[in-house]
Amino acid sequence: MKVLLGVSNRHVHLTEEDYKILFGDEPLGKVKDLVQPGQYSSDKKVTIKTEKRAIENVRLLGPLRNYTQVEISKTDSFSLGINPPIRNSGDLDGSEVVTIIGPNGEITKPCCIIANRHLHINKAQREELGLVGVEKVNAKIVSEKTTIFEDVWIKESDDYTLELHIDTDDGNGSLAKTGDEVEIFIP
């Protein structure tokens, strides 16, 4: 079965409380919609900083969430001098401490992870594709550097539409880009 690919660059999700610390009462604007319904790239950017280095112009994704999370690649982690765990979104157990800097303030907290590869899917799509009861799939990206990714987590929500998410390291390593078609199969 073929699905569309989304390659995620580093980004930040914020709670309303943390957003107000960083941006005050400035409204959260939208630059463009993402594939997942209701999700978007906002007009806000922050700096993420560690004792070793900072990365500027990191995009804030909307809408605001009930947790603050920084998602980076392994390559970013080398630059920042940290070793974040690989986790599903929202699982911040053992996450690295970073400082997030906005125009009005900063926050320092354990919130930095490398996101697991995952497949967004809704219940109807999961049933149609025969993935009920399946937790993980494999994904094959055909390119000049054909790659098979194992252990792709399935994330189901009625709000989701079918899309595979990998980070920039995975995308660069397999010569894949957002919008490519990827073959999904049960291991």
C-alpha positions in Angstrom: 0.0 0.0 0.0 1.3 3.5 -0.9 1.1 6.6 1.3 2.4 10.1 1.1 5.5 11.1 2.9 6.1 14.1 5.2 9.7 15.0 6.1 9.7 16.9 9.4 12.3 19.6 10.1 13.1 20.6 13.7 10.1 22.3 15.3 8.5 23.3 18.6 5.0 22.7 20.1 4.0 24.9 23.0 1.4 25.0 25.7 -0.7 28.2 26.0 1.1 29.1 29.2 4.6 28.7 27.7 3.5 30.6 24.5 2.5 33.6 26.6 5.9 33.6 28.4 7.6 33.6 25.0 5.3 35.8 22.9 3.0 37.6 25.4 -0.4 38.5 24.0 0.7 38.4 20.4 -1.7 36.2 18.4 -0.5 32.9 16.9 -0.7 33.3 13.1 -0.7 30.8 10.3 1.8 30.6 7.5 0.5 27.4 5.9 -1.6 24.4 6.6 0.0 21.0 7.1 -1.4 17.8 5.7 -2.8 16.8 9.1 -6.2 18.6 9.5 -6.0 21.5 11.9 -2.2 21.5 12.1 -0.2 24.4 10.6 3.2 26.1 10.4 2.8 29.3 12.4 4.3 32.7 11.8 6.4 32.4 15.0 9.9 31.2 15.4 12.1 30.6 18.5 15.7 29.9 19.4 16.5 26.6 21.1 19.6 26.8 23.3 21.8 24.4 25.3 25.1 25.0 27.1 27.0 24.2 23.9 25.1 26.1 21.2 21.9 27.6 20.0 19.8 27.0 16.9 17.8 30.1 15.7 14.6 30.4 13.7 13.0 27.1 14.8 9.4 27.0 13.6 6.5 26.9 16.1 3.7 24.6 14.9 0.1 25.2 15.7 -2.3 24.9 17.3 -1.1 25.1 20.9 -1.0 21.8 22.7 -1.3 20.5 26.3 2.5 19.9 26.4 5.6 21.8 25.3 7.9 19.7 23.1 11.0 20.4 20.9 11.6 17.9 18.1 15.0 17.8 16.5 17.1 15.4 14.5 20.1 13.4 15.6 22.3 15.7 13.6 20.8 18.7 15.5 21.6 16.9 18.8 25.3 16.7 17.9 25.3 20.4 17.2 23.5 21.2 20.5 25.7 18.7 22.5 22.7 16.8 23.9 21.4 13.2 23.5 17.6 13.3 23.4 15.6 10.0 23.5 13.7 8.8 20.5 10.0 9.0 21.5 6.5 9.2 20.3 5.1 12.8 20.4 4.0 13.7 23.9 6.2 11.1 25.6 8.7 13.4 27.3 10.1 10.8 29.7 13.8 11.3 29.9 13.7 14.2 27.4 16.6 16.6 27.3 16.6 20.0 28.9 16.7 22.9 26.5 16.0 26.6 26.7 13.4 28.0 24.3 13.8 31.7 23.7 11.1 34.0 22.3 10.9 37.8 21.9 9.3 38.3 25.3 11.0 35.6 27.5 12.5 32.2 27.8 11.7 28.8 29.4 14.0 26.0 30.3 12.6 22.5 30.7 13.0 18.9 29.8 11.1 18.7 26.5 13.5 17.8 23.7 13.1 14.5 21.8 13.9 12.9 18.5 10.5 11.8 17.1 9.8 8.2 16.2 8.9 7.5 12.6 5.2 7.3 12.5 2.2 6.8 10.3 -0.8 9.1 10.8 -4.0 7.2 10.1 -7.7 7.4 11.0 -9.9 4.5 12.0 -11.6 4.0 8.6 -8.2 4.0 6.8 -6.8 1.6 9.3 -9.7 -0.8 8.7 -9.5 -0.4 5.0 -5.8 -1.1 4.9 -6.0 -4.1 7.2 -4.0 -2.5 10.0 -6.4 -3.1 12.9 -4.4 -4.6 15.8 -1.0 -3.7 14.1 1.2 -1.4 16.2 4.1 -0.9 13.7 4.7 -1.2 10.0 7.7 -1.0 7.7 8.2 1.6 5.1 10.1 1.3 1.8 11.3 4.5 0.1 12.4 3.8 -3.5 15.1 6.2 -4.7 18.7 6.2 -5.8 19.3 5.1 -2.1 16.3 2.8 -1.6 15.7 2.4 2.1 13.5 0.3 4.3 12.5 1.8 7.6 11.4 -0.7 10.3 9.4 0.0 13.4 7.2 2.8 12.1 4.7 3.5 14.8 1.0 3.7 13.9 -0.7 6.8 15.3 -4.5 6.6 15.0 -7.0 9.5 15.5 -10.2 10.4 13.8 -8.6 13.8 13.0 -5.7 12.2 11.1 -5.2 11.6 7.4 -2.9 9.0 5.9 0.7 10.3 6.0 4.1 8.9 7.0 6.4 11.2 9.0 10.1 10.9 9.2 12.7 13.4 10.2 15.3 15.2 8.0 18.0 12.7 8.8 15.9 9.9 7.6 14.8 11.9 4.6 18.3 13.0 3.6 19.7 9.4 4.1 17.1 7.9 1.8 17.0 10.9 -0.7 13.3 11.3 0.1 11.2 14.5 0.2 7.8 15.6 1.4 5.2 14.5 -1.1 7.0 11.3 -2.2 5.0 8.1 -2.2 6.2 5.4 0.2 5.3 1.7 0.3 3.9 0.5 3.7 3.9 -3.1 4.6 3.4 -5.3 7.7 6.7 -6.9 8.8 
